[in-house]
Structures are given as C-alpha cells and as structure tokens.
Amino acid sequence: MRRIHSGVLLLQALGALALGCSKTPADGTVPVPPAASSVPAAAAAAATASTNVAAGIPSGSTTAVPPTDLQGVLFLSIDSLRADMPWAGYPRDIAPRLTALEKTCVSYTNAYSVSSYTAQSVASFLASKVPSELSRDGYFFQKYAESTLFFPEVLQKAGVFTQAAQAHGYFKRAGFEQGFDRWEIVPGLIWNAQTDENVTGPKHAALAIEMLGSPEILEKKRKFFAWFHFMDPHDLYQTHEKDGLEPPGKKPRDRYDNEVQFTDVQLGKVLDYVEKAPYAGKIAIVLTSDHGEAFGEHGRTRHAFELWQTLVRVPLMLCLPGATPKHVAEARSGLDIGPTVLDLLGLPVEPSFRGKSLVAEAYGKEKPEERDVMLDLARTSTNGQRRALIHGKHKILQFDGSVTKTFDLEADPGEEKEVGGEVRDDMKARLKAAGEALKELPTTVCTKGCLEGTK
C-alpha cells in the first residue's frame, strides 16, 4: 500500500463494510500457550543442519525426507519489508528475531513480489497469477471478483482449517477473505486513504496467537493454514520510544528501521507461542513481504507505480521441519507461495496456478534451476501498466507496453546503466513471449480519471 493523491482513492464502499470481530483482549495481552509435546520447528531444523555437518554433508544439502504429517502452515507477510535486512548484510541490527529465524530456514536471496503494492501483490500470491490476469475493478485499492480462485479456497475445500487476521482497512473490501473459515480484522482501525495512521502490531500479534490456539487446532488437531499480514513498517513510519525502543534518527529510513524493529518484536511473540505449542516441529513457516520500499532510489519514495528493484525485491524464507538451512540464489516469485503451501499440506498444485512449489528444492530433492520471473503492475485509475522480467542476472522493464530498459543486475544492482545489443534483444523477446502467454482481463469498472486501456 502507499500514500496516493486525494480524489483518486475511490473507497466509497468502505464505509458500508462491517468491521471484523475479534476475541482478542483490547490491551493486546498475549495468552500463555500450552506446553509443547515435540521439538520446536526452528530447533528441529537446526538439529538437522548440525547432523548433516557432522556427517560431512555440505551446507545446503539435506538427507531429510519432507514430512508427510505436517499439521499446518503459518504464513507471515510483512508490509513494505525491503530485501536489505540484517540477514542480507544491512548494518543495523533492526530485526534480531527474524535474523535468528532466517539462520534456521531455506532463504531465497533473489525473491520477488509480483507487483509493487499490496492490492496487486497480495492478490497475486493468493491467486498464483499476475494482476493483469485477475478479474478486478480499476481502482488503486482494487476489489477482486468472487470468481477469482485463491489458494486458501483449495485448502478449505480439502478440509484444511483456514484462518487469517489482517490490520488495514483495505482488507475489508479486497475480496481476499475467500477460502477462510475465520477472517478477522484488527479492531479500532482508523481509515485514511492517504497514509496509515494505525499502530497495529501488538493487537495483531495477540489476535494471531489467540487464533493459533484455536480448539480446531489444539483439540481437534485439524490441519490448518494461518495467515497474518503485519502492517507497521508501512508509511507513516511512526516512532516507538513509548514502546521501549531507542529513538530513531530523523531521516525516513531511520524511522522505517524503527518500525521494522517494532514489528520484529511483535513477530517474536507469535514465534514464541508457536515454538511452545503442541504442534511445534509439525508446522512450516513461510515468511515474505508484499513489496519493498524506496528511499530516493530512482526518485521514488515509499512504493507502488513502478517496478524498480527496491520496490519488488523482498525476503522469502521457508522454515521447514527437517530441511537444512541454506541460501538459494535462483530468482523466485510470490506466485510460488500458493503452490508451495498446497504441497506442504499434501495437496496437488492447482493446474491453473502459474507458480511452482518450492518444497522439493528446499529439501534438496531437486536442484534449484534458473527460471524467468515476471513482474506485473496492472493499469489502475492512478497508474499506467508496468511489466518486467528477470532472466538470470538480467532484467527488462517495460513502460506502458512500449518503452523498455534492460539492466545487468549483477554488475549494476541500482539499475542505472542500460544494456543493449544481443542481451537487450533477447530480453525483449522473452518479455514479449511471456506477455503473450498471459490471459489478461480488463477491469470490470472504472470511473473518471482512468487511464487509457481500461473501461
């Protein structure tokens, strides 16, 4: 999500939408979890890694067999989280808990959100299709049609208990609740179409913990999928001295870092609960972001509207019981999340999904292979179409279907010097072929101010 100009944000229907209910205490109190009956997932992964090292197996290899008795998948997404976090070399220790978690996971060092803002990137990882292929209205805060198939619907149909709690008013109207047995919104939100005034982490963490302790999970021991999208790193970059953190500097990146640190604390509460729960060691954790964030790169601030690296390169971790921690350098996409979750819970991948499961390569049963990654920013009432494609170390950007720019990301990670010649021609051909393979859908509705190419 992103601050955008007034008069364009078209959320007339929001006021008519009911607030989600919650059983979470208003003060954000965190309940004490039941005692664990098995080894925590992180400890199990670390133990597997130690065993492999002792046996002389190289780092990044595994002899473990993917478990067939996983009880659940916990999906944690963090709004606006850049790829340059401490575990990737950022010098500030702003996320100690996530940094420790990353050391126990299969971590993808070149992962991409499909688009550059929440409304399109979240829809894409839920549907495993690019935004232009999804039935949607033409507003910035897009609403998706009931006909859209989201992977939680596949889980729900198979009897998996599905639940989610979200912390932004947009999630009341987007249509993302399809396929969830329980769908909650953090209470007390203030709606502001221009920015995000809310501090939601503590209440969100408490609500997540309450839901992760559901009788459906603890008593009935149903297989489950739980998704929580933490919002606080999103603009407005509020400071958290009152929450016990050190005052940040005055620059936007300083305040953003303070928000990430605050969110890391809240996620730590959820992870603490999970590591002591009866299903510890029997669940997988998938963690990513919906997009990055800009701090002046290419003249951009915050996010949306373009597909530069700072806006679309994100963390991606698979924390899997028995999998050896390693880094995977091959480019991967948010489109792969749905197929991966289905695979982890023993379900076949929906044939219409574009993404691919990462489970086999995470467990070392397949060698990660290079494959193209498409990025897509569909037209809305506030922006023209942007599209990009990653192939190996090269990236091509397309602006409104015509002008393109090609970059060598290895030699030029800041995307400042264009590449020409055969490389450019090859990338143009790849992007053209990828675009022609899409089944694009027009927007279902649009109003005054829509750009050319929409209704």
C-alpha positions in Angstrom: 0.0 0.0 0.0 1.0 3.5 -0.5 0.1 7.1 0.1 -1.6 8.4 -3.1 -3.3 11.7 -4.1 -6.6 12.6 -2.8 -9.6 12.4 -5.1 -8.4 9.2 -6.6 -8.9 6.7 -3.9 -12.3 5.6 -4.6 -13.2 3.9 -1.4 -16.8 4.9 -1.4 -17.9 1.4 -0.5 -15.6 1.1 2.5 -17.9 2.8 4.9 -20.6 0.3 4.3 -18.4 -2.6 5.2 -18.7 -4.2 8.6 -15.6 -4.4 10.9 -14.3 -7.8 11.5 -14.9 -9.2 15.0 -12.1 -10.3 17.4 -11.8 -12.2 20.6 -8.5 -10.6 21.4 -8.3 -8.5 24.6 -8.2 -4.8 23.9 -4.9 -4.4 25.6 -3.2 -6.8 23.3 -2.5 -9.3 26.1 -0.7 -12.4 24.9 -2.0 -15.7 26.3 0.3 -18.4 27.6 0.5 -21.3 25.2 0.1 -25.0 26.2 3.3 -27.0 26.8 4.9 -28.3 23.7 4.8 -32.0 23.0 7.6 -32.0 20.4 10.7 -30.2 19.3 10.2 -26.6 18.1 10.4 -26.2 14.3 13.5 -23.9 14.4 15.3 -26.3 16.8 14.5 -29.3 14.6 15.8 -27.5 11.6 19.0 -26.5 13.4 19.4 -30.1 14.7 19.2 -31.4 11.2 21.8 -29.0 10.0 24.1 -29.9 12.8 23.7 -33.6 12.0 24.4 -33.0 8.3 27.6 -31.0 9.1 28.8 -33.7 11.5 28.2 -36.3 8.7 30.3 -34.3 6.3 27.3 -33.2 4.1 27.9 -29.8 2.6 25.9 -26.8 3.7 22.8 -26.5 1.5 22.4 -30.3 1.2 19.9 -32.5 3.1 19.2 -36.1 3.5 15.8 -35.4 5.2 12.6 -36.6 3.6 9.9 -33.9 3.5 7.5 -34.7 6.3 4.1 -36.1 5.4 2.5 -35.4 8.8 2.7 -31.6 8.9 -0.2 -30.2 10.9 -0.1 -26.7 9.5 1.5 -23.8 7.7 1.9 -20.4 9.2 2.2 -17.7 6.6 3.7 -14.4 7.9 3.8 -11.5 5.5 5.2 -8.1 6.4 4.2 -5.0 4.6 6.9 -2.9 2.9 9.8 -5.1 4.1 12.9 -4.5 1.9 15.3 -7.2 0.9 18.2 -5.4 2.5 17.6 -6.7 6.0 20.3 -7.6 8.6 20.5 -11.2 7.5 21.3 -9.9 4.0 24.1 -7.5 5.2 22.2 -4.4 6.3 24.4 -3.0 9.1 21.7 -2.0 11.6 20.5 -4.8 13.9 16.9 -3.9 13.4 15.4 -7.4 13.3 17.2 -9.7 15.7 14.4 -12.2 15.9 13.9 -12.6 12.2 17.6 -12.7 11.7 17.8 -15.6 14.1 14.9 -17.3 12.3 16.5 -16.9 8.9 19.5 -18.9 10.0 17.2 -21.9 10.5 15.4 -21.6 7.2 15.8 -22.0 3.5 16.2 -18.4 2.5 15.8 -17.1 -1.1 18.2 -14.2 -1.8 16.6 -13.2 -5.0 12.9 -13.4 -4.3 10.3 -11.0 -5.9 6.9 -9.8 -5.1 4.8 -9.9 -8.2 3.9 -6.2 -8.1 4.9 -3.2 -6.1 2.0 -2.5 -3.8 -0.3 -4.5 -1.6 -3.6 -4.6 -3.6 -1.9 -6.3 -6.6 0.9 -8.3 -5.0 -1.3 -9.9 -2.3 -3.8 -10.8 -4.9 -1.1 -12.4 -7.0 0.3 -14.6 -4.2 -3.2 -15.7 -3.2 -4.2 -16.5 -6.8 -0.8 -17.5 -8.2 -1.4 -15.3 -11.3 -0.2 -11.9 -12.2 -2.6 -9.0 -11.5 -3.5 -8.4 -15.2 -4.9 -11.9 -15.3 -7.3 -11.3 -12.4 -10.9 -10.0 -12.6 -10.8 -6.7 -10.7 -12.1 -3.2 -10.6 -10.0 -0.3 -11.8 -9.3 1.4 -8.6 -6.0 1.7 -6.8 -7.4 -0.3 -3.8 -8.7 -2.9 -6.1 -11.5 -5.3 -5.3 -11.3 -8.8 -6.8 -14.2 -10.8 -8.2 -15.6 -13.8 -6.3 -14.8 -15.8 -9.4 -11.1 -15.4 -8.6 -9.6 -18.7 -7.3 -7.3 -18.1 -4.3 -5.3 -21.0 -2.9 -7.0 -20.9 0.6 -10.2 -21.9 -1.2 -8.4 -25.1 -2.4 -7.2 -25.8 1.1 -10.7 -25.2 2.6 -12.3 -27.5 0.1 -9.8 -30.2 1.1 -10.8 -29.8 4.8 -7.9 -27.7 5.9 -8.9 -25.2 8.7 -8.1 -21.8 7.2 -7.9 -18.5 9.1 -6.4 -15.1 8.9 -6.2 -11.8 10.7 -5.4 -8.5 9.0 -4.5 -5.0 10.1 -5.6 -2.5 7.4 -9.0 -1.2 6.3 -8.3 -2.3 2.7 -8.6 -5.9 3.7 -12.3 -5.3 4.4 -13.1 -4.7 0.8 -10.5 -6.5 -1.3 -12.2 -9.9 -1.5 -9.2 -11.7 0.0 -11.4 -13.4 2.6 -12.4 -16.1 0.1 -11.5 -19.5 1.3 -11.1 -18.6 5.0 -13.1 -20.3 7.7 -12.2 -17.4 10.0 -11.3 -14.0 8.8 -10.6 -11.2 11.3 -9.7 -7.5 11.2 -7.7 -5.9 14.0 -10.2 -3.8 15.8 -10.1 0.0 16.2 -8.6 0.9 12.8 -8.7 4.5 11.6 -9.2 4.8 7.8 -7.0 7.3 6.0 -6.7 6.8 2.2 -3.6 8.9 2.1 -1.5 7.1 4.7 -1.6 4.6 7.5 -2.0 6.2 11.0 -2.5 2.9 12.8 -0.1 1.1 15.1 -1.4 -2.5 15.0 1.4 -4.8 15.8 0.6 -5.6 19.5 -3.1 -6.3 18.9 -2.3 -8.1 15.7 0.2 -10.4 17.4 -2.3 -11.1 20.3 -5.1 -11.9 17.8 -2.8 -14.2 15.8 -1.8 -16.1 19.0 -5.4 -16.5 20.0 -6.2 -17.9 16.6 -3.2 -20.2 16.6 -4.6 -21.6 19.9 -8.0 -22.4 18.4 -9.7 -25.5 19.6 -9.9 -26.6 15.9 -6.1 -26.8 16.0 -5.3 -27.8 19.6 -8.2 -30.1 20.4 -9.5 -31.4 17.1 -5.9 -31.4 15.7 -7.1 -30.3 12.3 -4.6 -29.5 9.6 -4.5 -25.7 9.3 -3.3 -22.7 7.4 -3.0 -19.4 9.1 -2.0 -16.0 7.5 -1.1 -12.8 9.2 0.0 -9.7 7.3 1.8 -7.3 9.7 1.4 -3.6 8.6 3.6 -1.4 10.8 6.6 -0.9 8.5 4.1 0.7 6.1 4.1 4.5 5.8 3.6 6.7 8.2 6.9 5.4 9.8 5.8 6.1 13.3 8.4 6.0 16.1 8.3 3.7 19.1 10.1 5.2 22.0 7.0 4.7 24.1 7.2 1.0 23.3 10.7 0.8 24.8 12.8 1.3 21.6 15.6 3.7 21.1 14.6 7.0 19.4 15.5 6.8 15.7 17.2 9.4 13.6 15.2 12.0 11.7 15.6 10.5 8.2 12.7 8.4 6.7 15.0 5.3 6.6 15.7 5.8 10.3 12.0 5.9 11.2 11.3 3.0 8.8 14.0 1.0 10.6 12.4 1.7 13.9 9.1 0.4 12.5 10.8 -2.8 11.4 12.4 -3.2 14.8 9.0 -2.8 16.4 7.4 -5.4 14.1 10.2 -7.8 14.8 9.3 -7.7 18.5 5.6 -8.4 17.7 6.5 -11.3 15.3 8.7 -12.6 18.1 5.7 -13.0 20.3 4.0 -15.1 17.6 7.1 -17.2 17.1 7.5 -17.7 20.9 3.9 -19.1 21.0 4.4 -21.4 18.1 7.7 -22.8 19.4 6.0 -23.9 22.6 2.7 -25.1 21.1 1.8 -28.8 20.9 2.3 -28.7 17.1 5.8 -27.3 17.3 8.0 -29.2 14.9 5.0 -30.2 12.9 4.3 -26.9 11.1 6.1 -25.0 8.4 6.6 -21.2 8.5 6.6 -19.2 5.2 7.7 -15.6 5.6 7.8 -12.8 2.9 6.8 -9.3 2.1 4.2 -7.9 -0.3 6.7 -5.4 -1.8 9.8 -3.4 -0.9 10.2 0.3 -0.2 12.0 3.2 -1.8 14.1 5.9 -0.1 15.1 8.1 -3.0 16.2 5.4 -5.5 15.2 6.4 -9.0 13.5 9.5 -7.4 10.9 7.3 -5.7 9.7 7.2 -2.1 7.6 4.6 -0.4 6.2 2.2 -3.1 3.8 1.5 -6.0 3.7 2.9 -9.5 7.0 1.4 -10.7 8.9 -2.0 -10.7 12.4 -1.0 -9.7 14.4 -3.5 -7.6 13.9 -1.6 -4.3 10.1 -1.9 -4.8 9.9 -5.6 -5.8 12.8 -7.5 -4.3 11.8 -9.0 -1.0 12.8 -11.5 1.6 11.4 -15.1 1.3 12.0 -17.8 3.9 10.8 -21.4 4.1 11.3 -22.7 7.7 10.6 -26.4 7.3 10.9 -29.3 9.7 13.9 -31.3 8.7 15.2 -29.1 6.0 18.8 -27.9 6.1 19.1 -24.2 6.3 20.6 -22.7 3.2 20.5 -19.8 0.8 19.0 -20.2 -2.7 20.2 -17.6 -5.2 17.9 -18.5 -8.2 15.1 -16.0 -8.7 11.7 -16.9 -7.3 8.3 -15.3 -7.2 5.4 -14.6 -4.9 3.5 -16.7 -7.4 5.2 -19.8 -5.9 3.8 -19.3 -2.4 0.4 -20.9 -3.1 1.7 -24.0 -4.8 4.3 -24.4 -2.0 1.7 -24.2 0.7 -0.5 -26.7 -1.1 2.4 -29.1 -1.5 3.4 -28.8 2.2 -0.1 -29.8 3.2 -0.1 -32.8 0.9 -2.4 -31.4 -1.8 -1.8 -31.3 -5.6 -1.0 -28.0 -7.1 -4.0 -26.3 -8.8 -3.3 -26.7 -12.6 -4.4 -23.1 -13.3 -1.7 -21.6 -10.9 1.3 -20.1 -12.6 3.7 -20.6 -9.7 5.7 -23.7 -8.8 6.1 -25.5 -5.5 9.5 -24.8 -3.8 9.3 -27.8 -1.5 11.4 -30.3 -3.4 14.3 -27.8 -3.9 14.0 -26.6 -0.3 14.5 -30.2 0.9 17.3 -30.8 -1.6 15.4 -33.3 -3.6 15.7 -31.1 -6.7 18.5 -28.8 -7.7 17.2 -25.2 -7.9 17.0 -24.3 -11.6 17.1 -20.9 -13.2 13.7 -19.7 -14.4 12.2 -16.5 -15.6 10.3 -14.3 -13.1 7.6 -11.9 -14.4 6.6 -8.7 -12.5 3.3 -7.0 -13.3 1.7 -3.7 -12.4 -1.7 -3.7 -14.0 -3.3 -0.4 -15.0 -5.5 1.3 -12.4 -7.1 4.7 -12.1 -3.8 6.0 -10.8 -1.1 4.4 -12.9 -0.3 3.0 -16.3 0.8 -0.5 -16.9 4.3 -1.6 -16.0 5.8 -5.0 -16.6 9.2 -6.6 -16.1 11.0 -9.9 -16.5 14.0 -11.3 -14.6 16.2 -13.8 -16.5 19.3 -14.8 -14.7 21.3 -11.7 -13.9 19.3 -9.6 -16.4 16.1 -7.6 -16.0 14.0 -5.8 -18.6 11.4 -3.1 -17.7 8.5 -2.2 -19.9 6.6 1.1 -19.5 3.0 1.2 -20.8 3.6 -1.6 -23.3 6.3 0.2 -25.3 9.5 1.7 -24.0 11.8 -0.8 -22.4 15.0 -0.7 -20.4 17.4 -3.6 -19.8 19.9 -4.0 -16.9 22.6 -6.3 -15.7 21.6 -6.7 -12.0 24.9 -8.3 -11.1 27.1 -5.5 -12.4 24.5 -2.8 -11.9 22.2 -3.6 -8.9 21.0 0.0 -8.8 19.6 -0.2 -12.4 21.4 2.9 -13.6 23.1 1.8 -16.8 21.1 0.2 -19.6 22.4 -2.8 -21.5 22.0 -3.1 -25.3 22.9 -5.4 -28.1 22.0 -9.1 -28.1 21.2 -9.1 -24.4 18.5 -6.4 -24.9 17.1 -8.2 -27.9 16.9 -11.5 -26.1 15.2 -9.9 -23.1 12.7 -8.2 -25.3 11.8 -11.5 -27.0 11.4 -13.2 -23.6 9.2 -10.5 -22.3 7.1 -10.5 -25.4 6.6 -14.2 -25.3 5.8 -14.1 -21.6 3.2 -11.3 -22.1 1.6 -13.2 -25.0 1.2 -16.3 -22.7 -0.9 -14.3 -20.2 -4.7 -14.4 -20.3 -5.3 -10.7 -19.5 -8.6 -9.5 -18.2 -9.9 -5.9 -18.4 -11.0 -4.1 -15.3 -14.7 -4.6 -14.5 -15.4 -1.0 -13.6 -13.6 2.3 -13.7 -14.5 6.0 -13.1 -13.4 9.4 -14.2 -9.6 9.5 -14.3 -9.0 6.0 -15.6 -6.0 5.7 -17.9 -6.2 4.6 -21.5 -6.6 0.9 -21.8 -9.2 0.5 -19.1 -13.0 0.8 -19.1 
